[in-house]
Amino acid sequence: DCIEAIDGTHVRVSLPVDKQIPYIDKYYLVDAGYPNMKGCLAPYKGERYHLPVLRTSGQPTGSRETFNYVHSSLRSVIERCF
């Protein structure tokens, strides 16, 4: 009953029925190796993505680069947590 796997790692979690909430429109931040499909937010391909590149070459231009900038920022926060 795995919803998603992170770097090939599956962490099994069991909650008592009274603590469970229904699965409703949850999205997972994924890297470019995953397809952009329901429940997975992958960055736009062909647009600037990595923070150092975006920081040295100016602010993001357009909605896709802005999304990639925020995506990359969030991914960095997640990686630092691990």
MDTraj code that builds the backbone (N, CA, C; nanometers):
import mdtraj as md
import numpy as np

residues = "ASP CYS ILE GLU ALA ILE ASP GLY THR HIS VAL ARG VAL SER LEU PRO VAL ASP LYS GLN ILE PRO TYR ILE ASP LYS TYR TYR LEU VAL ASP ALA GLY TYR PRO ASN MET LYS GLY CYS LEU ALA PRO TYR LYS GLY GLU ARG TYR HIS LEU PRO VAL LEU ARG THR SER GLY GLN PRO THR GLY SER ARG GLU THR PHE ASN TYR VAL HIS SER SER LEU ARG SER VAL ILE GLU ARG CYS PHE".split()
xyz = np.array([
    [0.0821, -0.1197, 0.0000],
    [0.0000, 0.0000, 0.0000],
    [0.0864, 0.1259, 0.0000],
    [0.1875, 0.1261, -0.0827],
    [0.2790, 0.2397, -0.0905],
    [0.2235, 0.3454, -0.1852],
    [0.2157, 0.4698, -0.1386],
    [0.1696, 0.5798, -0.2237],
    [0.2839, 0.6242, -0.3140],
    [0.3991, 0.6499, -0.2594],
    [0.5183, 0.6907, -0.3333],
    [0.6408, 0.6352, -0.2625],
    [0.7483, 0.6236, -0.3329],
    [0.8756, 0.5828, -0.2734],
    [0.9740, 0.6969, -0.2899],
    [1.0553, 0.7223, -0.1899],
    [1.1537, 0.8294, -0.1928],
    [1.2908, 0.7656, -0.2088],
    [1.3575, 0.7939, -0.3193],
    [1.4897, 0.7374, -0.3462],
    [1.4908, 0.5858, -0.3287],
    [1.3832, 0.5202, -0.3670],
    [1.3759, 0.3760, -0.3577],
    [1.3523, 0.3229, -0.2179],
    [1.3270, 0.4098, -0.1235],
    [1.3053, 0.3681, 0.0148],
    [1.1569, 0.3695, 0.0464],
    [1.1060, 0.2593, 0.0961],
    [0.9660, 0.2516, 0.1356],
    [0.9601, 0.2421, 0.2874],
    [0.8964, 0.3381, 0.3486],
    [0.8818, 0.3389, 0.4933],
    [0.7388, 0.2983, 0.5247],
    [0.7230, 0.1862, 0.5891],
    [0.5893, 0.1361, 0.6214],
    [0.5369, 0.2079, 0.7454],
    [0.4165, 0.2590, 0.7352],
    [0.3542, 0.3305, 0.8456],
    [0.2143, 0.2741, 0.8664],
    [0.1803, 0.2470, 0.9895],
    [0.0466, 0.1992, 1.0226],
    [-0.0117, 0.2888, 1.1306],
    [-0.1318, 0.3374, 1.1055],
    [-0.2011, 0.4218, 1.2019],
    [-0.3294, 0.3533, 1.2458],
    [-0.3694, 0.3758, 1.3708],
    [-0.4992, 0.3244, 1.4127],
    [-0.6085, 0.3886, 1.3270],
    [-0.7171, 0.3191, 1.3051],
    [-0.8245, 0.3667, 1.2188],
    [-0.8765, 0.5040, 1.2616],
    [-0.8854, 0.5293, 1.3913],
    [-0.9379, 0.6584, 1.4381],
    [-0.8416, 0.7751, 1.4113],
    [-0.7153, 0.7454, 1.3800],
    [-0.6171, 0.8505, 1.3505],
    [-0.5980, 0.8729, 1.2002],
    [-0.6572, 0.7873, 1.1178],
    [-0.6389, 0.7980, 0.9739],
    [-0.7281, 0.9054, 0.9149],
    [-0.6756, 0.9733, 0.8134],
    [-0.7561, 1.0686, 0.7383],
    [-0.7608, 1.0204, 0.5941],
    [-0.8658, 1.0532, 0.5224],
    [-0.8731, 1.0066, 0.3839],
    [-0.7672, 1.0735, 0.2964],
    [-0.7207, 1.0008, 0.1973],
    [-0.6231, 1.0515, 0.1022],
    [-0.6956, 1.1436, 0.0044],
    [-0.6693, 1.2747, 0.0146],
    [-0.7384, 1.3714, -0.0709],
    [-0.6357, 1.4644, -0.1339],
    [-0.6199, 1.4554, -0.2637],
    [-0.5364, 1.5481, -0.3414],
    [-0.4060, 1.5864, -0.2740],
    [-0.3250, 1.4882, -0.2422],
    [-0.1926, 1.5152, -0.1874],
    [-0.0938, 1.5155, -0.3036],
    [0.0032, 1.6035, -0.2967],
    [0.1036, 1.6130, -0.4012],
    [0.2407, 1.5935, -0.3414],
    [0.3263, 1.5251, -0.4142],
    [0.4615, 1.4989, -0.3717],
    [0.5577, 1.5711, -0.4641],
    [0.6555, 1.6379, -0.4070],
    [0.7585, 1.7053, -0.4824],
    [0.8565, 1.5987, -0.5292],
    [0.8724, 1.5835, -0.6597],
    [0.9600, 1.4803, -0.7149],
    [1.0630, 1.5456, -0.8066],
    [1.1725, 1.4723, -0.8340],
    [1.2736, 1.5285, -0.9229],
    [1.2368, 1.5003, -1.0688],
    [1.3230, 1.5452, -1.1593],
    [1.2936, 1.5368, -1.3027],
    [1.2877, 1.3938, -1.3555],
    [1.3308, 1.2974, -1.2769],
    [1.3243, 1.1577, -1.3188],
    [1.1830, 1.1009, -1.3175],
    [1.0908, 1.1694, -1.2529],
    [0.9522, 1.1255, -1.2456],
    [0.8684, 1.2010, -1.3491],
    [0.7652, 1.1376, -1.3995],
    [0.6757, 1.2106, -1.4898],
    [0.5857, 1.3045, -1.4103],
    [0.5423, 1.4108, -1.4734],
    [0.4474, 1.5015, -1.4104],
    [0.3097, 1.4392, -1.4246],
    [0.2624, 1.3765, -1.3192],
    [0.1317, 1.3102, -1.3224],
    [0.0577, 1.3446, -1.1944],
    [-0.0662, 1.3031, -1.1861],
    [-0.1476, 1.3357, -1.0695],
    [-0.0761, 1.2901, -0.9423],
    [-0.0599, 1.3848, -0.8511],
    [0.0038, 1.3550, -0.7241],
    [0.1535, 1.3798, -0.7209],
    [0.2158, 1.4029, -0.8364],
    [0.3604, 1.4256, -0.8433],
    [0.3883, 1.5595, -0.9102],
    [0.4651, 1.6435, -0.8432],
    [0.5026, 1.7736, -0.8992],
    [0.6496, 1.7705, -0.9377],
    [0.6745, 1.7513, -1.0662],
    [0.8110, 1.7511, -1.1180],
    [0.8405, 1.8881, -1.1792],
    [0.9691, 1.9256, -1.1881],
    [1.0016, 2.0543, -1.2500],
    [0.9787, 2.0498, -1.4015],
    [0.9631, 2.1675, -1.4595],
    [0.9509, 2.1767, -1.6048],
    [1.0863, 2.1486, -1.6678],
    [1.0869, 2.0639, -1.7699],
    [1.2110, 2.0338, -1.8416],
    [1.2368, 2.1441, -1.9438],
    [1.3631, 2.1699, -1.9701],
    [1.3996, 2.2705, -2.0686],
    [1.3990, 2.4127, -2.0147],
    [1.3768, 2.4283, -1.8851],
    [1.3789, 2.5592, -1.8193],
    [1.4899, 2.5586, -1.7150],
    [1.5432, 2.6766, -1.6820],
    [1.6448, 2.6843, -1.5770],
    [1.5852, 2.6293, -1.4478],
    [1.6685, 2.5544, -1.3738],
    [1.6164, 2.4886, -1.2531],
    [1.7033, 2.5103, -1.1298],
    [1.8316, 2.4831, -1.1390],
    [1.9165, 2.4802, -1.0202],
    [1.9377, 2.6196, -0.9624],
    [1.9318, 2.6298, -0.8302],
    [1.9413, 2.7585, -0.7614],
    [2.0660, 2.8392, -0.7976],
    [2.1864, 2.7790, -0.8014],
    [2.3038, 2.8606, -0.8359],
    [2.2920, 2.9233, -0.9753],
    [2.2372, 2.8506, -1.0692],
    [2.2198, 2.9033, -1.2053],
    [2.1199, 3.0182, -1.2042],
    [2.0097, 2.9998, -1.1361],
    [1.9083, 3.1051, -1.1309],
    [1.9594, 3.2276, -1.0566],
    [2.0384, 3.2074, -0.9535],
    [2.0882, 3.3206, -0.8749],
    [2.1926, 3.4019, -0.9505],
    [2.2767, 3.3353, -1.0300],
    [2.3820, 3.4073, -1.1013],
    [2.3349, 3.4680, -1.2331],
    [2.2293, 3.4141, -1.2909],
    [2.1855, 3.4639, -1.4217],
    [2.0595, 3.5490, -1.4132],
    [2.0236, 3.5927, -1.2964],
    [1.9082, 3.6815, -1.2828],
    [1.7829, 3.6103, -1.2375],
    [1.6827, 3.6902, -1.2101],
    [1.5542, 3.6386, -1.1615],
    [1.4873, 3.5499, -1.2660],
    [1.4030, 3.4565, -1.2212],
    [1.3302, 3.3732, -1.3160],
    [1.2408, 3.4576, -1.4062],
    [1.2325, 3.4156, -1.5307],
    [1.1443, 3.4844, -1.6246],
    [1.0337, 3.3880, -1.6643],
    [0.9120, 3.4290, -1.6467],
    [0.7991, 3.3448, -1.6837],
    [0.7544, 3.2532, -1.5725],
    [0.6364, 3.1992, -1.5900],
    [0.5757, 3.1157, -1.4862],
    [0.6469, 2.9820, -1.4690],
    [0.6988, 2.9242, -1.5774],
    [0.7666, 2.7944, -1.5654],
    [0.8982, 2.8061, -1.4895],
    [0.9763, 2.9093, -1.5175],
    [1.1012, 2.9283, -1.4439],
    [1.0740, 2.9641, -1.2984],
    [0.9689, 3.0406, -1.2742],
    [0.9327, 3.0737, -1.1362],
    [0.8944, 2.9468, -1.0610],
    [0.8153, 2.8598, -1.1243],
    [0.7791, 2.7315, -1.0626],
    [0.9049, 2.6503, -1.0333],
    [0.9967, 2.6418, -1.1310],
    [1.1201, 2.5654, -1.1100],
    [1.2051, 2.6237, -0.9976],
    [1.2070, 2.7555, -0.9859],
    [1.2824, 2.8204, -0.8786],
    [1.2254, 2.7811, -0.7420],
    [1.0954, 2.7891, -0.7280],
    [1.0309, 2.7525, -0.6010],
    [1.0483, 2.6030, -0.5753],
    [1.0331, 2.5205, -0.6787],
    [1.0502, 2.3754, -0.6680],
    [1.1912, 2.3436, -0.6175],
    [1.2918, 2.4071, -0.6783],
    [1.4303, 2.3832, -0.6387],
    [1.4559, 2.4287, -0.4950],
    [1.3970, 2.5419, -0.4570],
    [1.4115, 2.5906, -0.3192],
    [1.3515, 2.4930, -0.2194],
    [1.2320, 2.4433, -0.2490],
    [1.1671, 2.3466, -0.1595],
    [1.2450, 2.2161, -0.1524],
    [1.2962, 2.1734, -0.2657],
    [1.3736, 2.0496, -0.2672],
    [1.4992, 2.0632, -0.1807],
    [1.5632, 2.1806, -0.1852],
    [1.6813, 2.2042, -0.1014],
    [1.6468, 2.1971, 0.0468],
    [1.5320, 2.2519, 0.0845],
    [1.4876, 2.2465, 0.2242],
    [1.4663, 2.1015, 0.2658],
    [1.4016, 2.0247, 0.1813],
    [1.3752, 1.8833, 0.2122],
    [1.5060, 1.8071, 0.2280],
    [1.6015, 1.8292, 0.1371],
    [1.7298, 1.7578, 0.1449],
    [1.8072, 1.7958, 0.2702],
    [1.8004, 1.9213, 0.3112],
    [1.8688, 1.9627, 0.4347],
    [1.8078, 1.8959, 0.5569],
    [1.6783, 1.8684, 0.5534],
    [1.6112, 1.8022, 0.6667],
    [1.6640, 1.6607, 0.6863],
    [1.7019, 1.5960, 0.5774],
    [1.7552, 1.4598, 0.5873],
    [1.8991, 1.4642, 0.6288],
])
top = md.Topology()
chain = top.add_chain()
for i, resn in enumerate(residues, 1):
    res = top.add_residue(resn, chain, resSeq=i)
    for name in ("N", "CA", "C"):
        top.add_atom(name, md.element.get_by_symbol(name[0]), res)
traj = md.Trajectory(xyz[None], top)
